[in-house]
């Protein structure tokens, strides 16, 4: 049995009550010379700017004096989690001013104010640490996971958080057939399509049991894709709207105007970012949600369960505000005007970096480094499981995809969209990864119209019309649409695809490029209604390759080149379309990898998965992602000068935003 101790450090309730001295406790060990290490040096940590706060923020102390809030000692768990600051002890007050790129930009909310899960990553993205859970144990080779919760921990409305909340979230929400008919959204909750079982040991101990070892369970619990589900559904609030517990649900659904009880429960009452009444365990609680105007606002959670080393309750910042803007240009203007005091998303492109560099003095901000985990700037995915059998037959021919790849002038693309900062690259792991394979990364990246035409001819597309475009076997032109989501993750995609359109026209392939609302894009792609789509390429490093390798094999909704195959896998064969034998072999290898907790064996199996991906050549890569950056205001403190940039990390969440603070300089 393996036991994991405190995530950062722990204080007892007695420590919280006696704040006259600083607790001396062990810190998380990080390699001192590592570029991602954020452990402060003695000089930086003791630079004379440390400030003693007392037990709680003044705005909360005022509520306590007015009788509107219990004393801080009664609001904290018996063993709060103690967070070491990146640079120094902070001070209370002020706001974090940020922005959202439209109402669909909920991932930025997840990354900033919604990243507390049962477990989480250390700042260097090496190790899973307890977080909401005080500790965890792994037994039976990865078949059994036991989590100890913090006694006295509370939701943001003051109600106790116990194992009953986890059981409710798992059994009554995630496993509810009407809410999630194809099984719980986090696939990692299952092994061989068999869901885990949850066992309530006592009020503060819960155990997950799997039929076979689940080797990546903890790692996936530390990601947004997995971790956010189990602690997002407070039983005391949501059971009032659940069919199992409430007798008047139908009336409430009718009154709300929702299309069904499932929509009412999940999209209305259970919506983390639109329902401000929903209690949470985050550092800031929502006071103005999405859909209520042009701003999202969250204010400090008076029951937050973390402190700094002096025992002061976190977070330091009173509130976080997000302006909902229509495009990245508006966000860029806000940044250069000094209206965003910390941001790492959307406007921070290579194209915009000179503009932001020139605006640093006026805007009062500096750059921080973002180390990308992505292996590709833009992946082009033709739909291998297209509903139109004629297009599907063409798209599934490997020679067709190879021909399209050779037709792309990646060097010109690199100059035009990445200021020569990228590198021709397929959907393959980065050089920094254990899984790097240069042949995989570079195959079919040579720009050669002759080679492109040869492969397209081999795909059976030898006939052309009067304009030089290739014809399908039925005599129709080979023509399809590539859909780009708006807002995009990368502001280069539309211009890049316009260049690709010209490259492919030169070899007889006719495409159109549609830039459509991201919500519509998601609906269409998820429903397998698209011809082709583009997206960024996660999975470039080690952890995220194992956990976010959907461009290497079709196992989740991110596998937009073969949604029907992914649906088949996710449903255990009950939905979607059964893939070919070689793909089934790859999916079985992936299952084998998931059921071992031995790291060396995981890597060995995953290399076999990657070999099949290399041979099958599912998707077309363009350029490897260049070094990234973000901006931090001059008076905005405790942000690491360098951090990993990844959804699974999720940047900047593991840097502990609750210890950020603001001063005048």
N, C-alpha and C positions, 0 to 999 in steps of 0.2 A: 504493500500500500504506500502510495506517495502522498505526502501532505504538503500543502502550500500555506505558508504563513501570511502575515499582513502584507498588503499591497505596497504601501509606502511606509507608514509608521502608524502606530495606534496610541491614542491617549485614553486613559480611564476617565470615568465621570469625575473622579476625585481631582484629576489633573485639570479638567475643565473648570472646576470650582476654585482651584488655586492657581491663579494666573500670574503670580508674582515672579516666577522663574521660568526659564525656557526649558522644555523637556529635552533630555539628551537621549536620543534614540538612534538606532542604526538607519542608514540611508540605503537606497537601492544601489547596488553595485553596477557601475557602467565602466566600460573601457575608457581610460583617460584620454587616449589619443584618437578616439573615434570621432569622425566628422559629425555624426549625429548626436553625440553626447551633449546633454544640456546641463550637466551637473555644474553648479557655479563654483568658481575658485574662491579661495578665502578672501582675496583682494576684492573681488566683485561682490561677494556676499556681505562684506563688512566695510563698505565704502562710506559709511557715515550717513547713508540715506535711509537706513532701516527705521521704521516707525512703529511704536507700540500702540495698539489699538484698544485693548480691553477685550471684553468677551464677545461683543457683537456690534453690528453696524448701528450708528446713531438713530437711523430711521426705525430700527427694530426696538432699540432701547426706549424710544419715545412711545411706541405702542405698548410695551410692557408697563411703563409708568401709567399709561392711560387705562390699563386693565383690559386691553384688547388682545393681548398676546401673553402666553405663559413665559416665565423666566427662561433664559437660554438653557440652563441646566436641565430643565424639564423638556426642552425641545430636541435635545441631542441624544443619540444612542449611548449606551454605556461604554462603547469603544469606538469613538469617531475615527475616521480615517484621517491621518495627518499627511498633508502634502508639503513636501519640500519645495520652496520657490525656486524658479530658474535662476534668478539673480539675487533677490533680497526680499525681506518681509515687506509687504505692501500696506497700503492704507485704504480705508473705506471711502466710498462715495463715487460719483461720476458715472459716466455711461460708456459703453462700447457702441460706437456708431458704425453700422454696416449696411449692406444692401442686398436685395434679392433681385435676380433677373427674371421678373415675372412671377406669377403665383405658383408656377410649377417648380420653382427652384427650392423645393423642400430639402434636397440633399445638403444645402448650406446650413439649414437649420439643424439637421441631424449632426453635422460635423461640429457645430459651434456650441449650441446650447442643448443638444439632445444626445450626448455621447456617453452617458453613464449607463453601464450594463452590469450584470452580475460580476463579470471579470473584464479586464481591459489590458491594453498593451502598455509596457513601459515606454518611456519617451524615445528610446532608441530602436523600438520595433523589433526586439529580440525575444521577449519573454511575456507570457501571459501572467498577469497579476490579479489577485482578488481586488474587488472594487465595492460594489454594493454588497456582495458576499464578503464576509470577514475572512473566510478561508475555504479551501476546497480540498478534497481527497479523491484520488483515482485508484480504483481497485479492479481486480479480475482482468488485468491486461487491457483495460480500457472499456470494459462492459458496464462499469458502475462508477458514477460520479456523485459525490456527496458534497453539498454546499451548506455551510453554516452562515446564517444571517446575523446581522447586528441587533442585539436586543435593545428595544426602545427606539428603533429607527422608525421614522414617520413619513407619510406622504406630505405633499406640500399644503394640504388642508388640515394637517395635524393628526389624522387617523394613523393608527399603527400599521406598519408594513410587516407582514408575516408570511410564512409559507402558504397560508391560505390564498394569498394573492397569486403566487406562482402556480398553485394547483388550479385555480380558477382560470388563469391565462392559458394554461396548457390544455386542460380538459374541456373547459366550457367555451373557449374561444378558438384556439388554434386547431383543436381536434373536432370542432363542431362541424358536421357535414354540410349544414346549410351555409355557414359562414365561409368555410374553406372546403368545398366539395372534393377537391383532388388531394386533400391532405394539408398539413401545416405548411405555410409558406417557406419557413426555413427547412430546406431539404435535409440539413444535417441532423434534424430531429429523428431521422429514420435510418435504418440499416436494411438493405435489401428490400426497400419499400415497406418495411415493417416499422411502425412508429415506436419510439421509446415509451417506456412506462414511467410514470412519476409516482414517487412514494413519499407521503408526508410522514416524517419521522416524529417531529414535534413542531412547536410553534416557530422554531428558528432553524430547523434542519430539514432539508429536502434532498431526495435522492433520485437520480435518473438512471434507469436500467435499460440496457440494450441487449438484443438477442445475440449480437456478435460485437466484438470490440469496435469502438468508434474512436479511431485514433486522432481525428482532428476536431473533436467536439469542443475542447477548450479554445482552440484557436478561432473557431468559427463563432463561438460565443463572444469573442472579443471584437467582432466586426459588426458594422451596422446591419448587414444582411441577416445576421443571426441574433446578436445580442439584444436588439431593441424590442423584440417581441415579448419576451417573458416578463419584463418589468414595466410594460406599457398599459396594463389593464387592471386598475385598482378595483378589487371586488366590491368594496363597500359602496362605490359610486355606480359601477356599471351593472351590478346585479338588478338594479331597479329597472333596467331596460332590457333584461335578458328573459327570453321565453321561459327558461327553466325556473326562474325565481319570481317573476312579476306576473300578476294576473291581468293587468291592464295594458299590456304591451301593444296589442292590436290598435287600441284607441290612440295610444301615443304615436304609433307609426302613421295612422291616418291623419292625425292632427299635424304632424310634421310635414306631410306631403311627400315623404320618401316613397320610392317605388316598391320597397320591400322591407321586411324586418332586418334582413342582413345589411342593406344599405343604411338603414336608420341606426343600427348598432355600430357598424364599422366606420361609416363615412360621416356620421353626424356625432353621436355621443362618444364614440371611441377614437375620434380623429385627434391625434396629438397636436397638430399645428393649426387646427381651425376652432376646436372647442376649448375656449379659455377656462371653462369650468372643470375640465378633466384634471384631476390631481396628478402630479408627477413626482419623480425623485430627482429631478434635475436641479442645477444650481440656481436657475432662474425659472420662475413660473410664468406662463403665458397670461398676459392681461388683455392683449388685443391680438386676435388670431388672424390667419389668412382669410380673406373674403370680407373683412370688415372695414376696408379702406385701403389707403396706399402705404400703410405702415404696419409692421408687426412689432409688438412690444412685449418684453418679458422683464419682470422685476424679481429681485432677489427672493429666493425661497427661504422663509424664516425657519424652516425645519431641515435645512440642508445639513448633511451628516459628515462634513469634512471640516477640518481646522488647519490653520498654519502651525508651525512649530511652537509658537508662543501660546497656542490654545485659542486664538481668535477664530471665530466661526467664519467660514468662507460662504459665498464668494466675497471678494473685495468690492467689486463693482455693483452699484445699486441696480443697474438695469442694462439691457441690451436692446437696441432699436435697429430695425431693418426697414429701410425705405424700399418699397416695391417699385422698381423702375422698368421701363419698357425695353431697353436695349443696353448693350455693353458700353456704347458711347456715352450715355448718360452717366453710367457708373464711372467711366474714365474721368469725366468732367468733375464729378463729386470727389474723386480721389485727388486730382490735381488741385482742387480748391480746399483740400484739407478737411473734407466733410466725413471721410472714412478713416477711423484711426487704427484699424487693423483689418486687412482683407487679403485673401489669397486665391481668388476665383474670378473667372470670366474675363475681366479687362486686362489681366496681367499677361498679355501675349508678347511675343518677341517684337511684333510690329509696334506695339504701344510702349515698349520699354524706353526708347529715346524720349518720348513725350513725358513719361513719368520721371525720367532722370532729370530732365530740364525743370520739372515742376517741384522738385524736392524742397527747395528753400521756401517757395511760396506756400506749398501745401504742408510743410512741416512734418515730413515723413522720411523714412529710410527704407532700403531694400533688405529683405531676408532671403536666404537661399532655400529653394524647394528642390529636393532630390527626387526626380520622377521615378515612379515604379512602372509607368506605362512603357510598353515596348513599341507603340506605334502611334503616330500623330493622327492618322486616318486609315481605318480599315474599310475596304469596300466589300460588301457581302451580297452576292447574287443569291437569290432564294432557291436553294437546292430542293426544297419541298413545296415549290410553287403549286397552287391549286390548278393552274393551267398546265395540263400534261405536256403540251408542246414546248412551252418555255422551260418547264422542269427538265425535260429530256436534254435540252441544249445546255442549261446551267450545270447539270450534273456531269457533263463531259469535262474531264480534267484538262484536256487540250484547249477547250474554250477558255477556261480560266487562265491557263498558262499564256495563251495568246493575248488576252487582255492585259496581263501583267507585263509582258515584254513590250507592249505598245505604249506604256507610260514612260514619259521622259522624267524620271525622278530627279535628275540633277537640275533640270529647269524648274521643276516643282519646288525643289529645295530652295533655289534662289528666289523664286517668286513669293513663296508663302512663309518660309522660315529663315530668311536672310542668311542662307547657307549654314545655318546652325544645326540642321538635321543631317541624316545620313540615309541613303537608300536601304530599306529594311522590310522584310516580310513580317508576318505575325509570328514572331519567334522571340524567345527570351533575350534579354539584354546581355552585353558583355560582363556586367557586374554579377550576373546570376550563376549559380552552380550549374544551371541547365543550359548554359550558352552553347550553341552549335552554329558555327559560322556558315556552314553549308546550308543549313536550314534558314538562317537569317538572310542569306544573300541569293538564294535560288530564284531564278526567273526575274531578277531585278535589272538585268541588262536591258537598256533601251535599244531595241532592234526591230524595226518594222518588218524586215524580212522574216525573222524568227516568228514574230507575231502572226504574220500572214500564213506561214507554214503550219503553225499549230491550229489556227482557225480553219484552215483547209482540212486538216486531219480530223477536226471535229465535225466534218461533213458539210461545212458551210461554204461550198465552192461557187455557187451561183450568185450573181449580183444583178441589181436592177439598173435602170438607166442612169441613176445618180451615183452608182458605184457602191451602194450599200448591199450587204450580204442578204441572201434570202433563206428562209427556213425551208424545210422539206415540203411544207404545204404551199410554198410560193409567196408567203407573206414576208415582208421585210423583218429582219432581226432588229427589233426595236423594243426598248424597255425603259422604265422610269426609275431613277435613283432618288430616294426620299431622304431629305436632310431635315433634322429637327430644328425648330426655332423656338426658344433660344438654343443655340448650339453649345456644346461643351468647348469647342474650339472655334474661334471666329474665322479660321482659315478654310473651313470645309466648303462653303459655297463657291468661293473663288477657285479653290483647288479642283472641285468637281467640274467647273466650267473648263478648266484646262484639260482635265481627263476626257471630257466630252469631245474636245478637238482631237486629242490623241487617238481615241477610239474611232472617230469618224474617218480618220486617215487610213484605217485598216478595215473599213466597211461596217462598223457597228454603230448603230444609231441609238443614242440615248437622250432622254430629257432629264432635267434636274429640277426637282420640286422642293422648295423650302417651305415647310409647313409647320403649323403650331405643334409644339412638342407633345401636348396632350393627345392631339389627333394622331401624330406620328406613333406614339407609344401604343395607342389603341389599334392602329392598323398593323403595325409590325407584330404585336403580340397575337393578333388574330390571324396571322399568316396571310394578310391581304396585300402585301408589298411585292414588287418585282425585285428591288434591291434597296439597300440602305447603307449608310456609313455610320461609323461610331469610332470612338477612341479605343486603344488597345491596352487594357490592363493585363497583368500577369507577366510583367517584365523581370521581376526579381524572384525571390525564392518563396516567401510566405504567400504572396499574392498569386504566384503561379499555381501553387497548390490549391488555393482557395478561390481564385477568380480566373480560372483557365478556360472560360467558356468559348474563347476563340480557338482553343486547341481541340475541343471535342464538344458535341452538342448535349449539354446536360442541364441547362437552365434557360430562363427567358432572355439572357444575354446572348445566347447562341442564335442570333437573328438570321443567320444563313441557313438554319435548319430547325425552325421552330417546331414543326410537326414531329421531328425526331426527338427533340428535347421534351415535348409534351408526352411522348411515349415513355421516355425514361422516367420522367417525374411521376407519372401516373402508374408506374409498374405495368405498362402495357395496356391500360384501360382506355387511353385516349391517344390522340395523335396518330402517327404513322410509324410502323416498325421500320427501323433503318436497315441498311444492308449488313451483311455478316461482318465485314471488317469494322464497321462502326459499332456494332454490338460487342465485338471483341474489345474494342477500345473502352467502351462504357463499363465492361466487366473488369478490365484492368483498373479503371478508376475506382470502382467499388472495392476492389481488393486493396487499393492504396488507402481508402478511407477506413478500412477495418483493421489496420495495424497502427499501433502507437510507437513502433520502432522507426525512428527518423531515417536511418540509413535505408531501411526497406521501403519506406515511403518514397524516397528519392529514386531508388532503383526502379520501382514500378512506374513512377511518373515519367522516367526517361523513355520507357516503352510506349507510354501514352503519347509523348511528344514525337516519337519516331513515326507512329501511325499518322499523326497530324502532318508531319513533314511529307510523308508519302502521298497522302490524300489531297493536300493543298486545298483546304476548304475555302479559305478567304484570301483576298488580295491585299497585302500590306503596301504602304507607300514609303513613309519616312520614320526613322526612329525619333522619339521625342527629345527635344533639346532641354538643357538645364532650365529649371523654372525659378520663379521669384514671387514674392509677395511684398506688400507694403505694411509698415508699422509706424504709427505716429511717434514723434520725438518724445512725447510725454506719456507714451503707452508702454508699460514695462512688463517684464517677466515673460516675454515671448522669445523662444529660442532663436538664435541667429541662423540656424539651419535645421530643417526637419524633413522627414520623408513626405512625399506628396502622393497620397493614394486614398482611394475611397475606403479600402479595407483598414486603413490605419486608424481612424479617418481624419485626415488633416483638417484643422489643427487640434482635434480633440485630445489625443494623448499628451499634448503639451500642457494640459490642465488649465483651460481657460478660467477656471474658478480662482486661480492665483494671479491672473492679470490685474493690473491696477493702473490708474491714471494720475499723473501729476502735471503741474503747469509747464514743466520742462522735461 
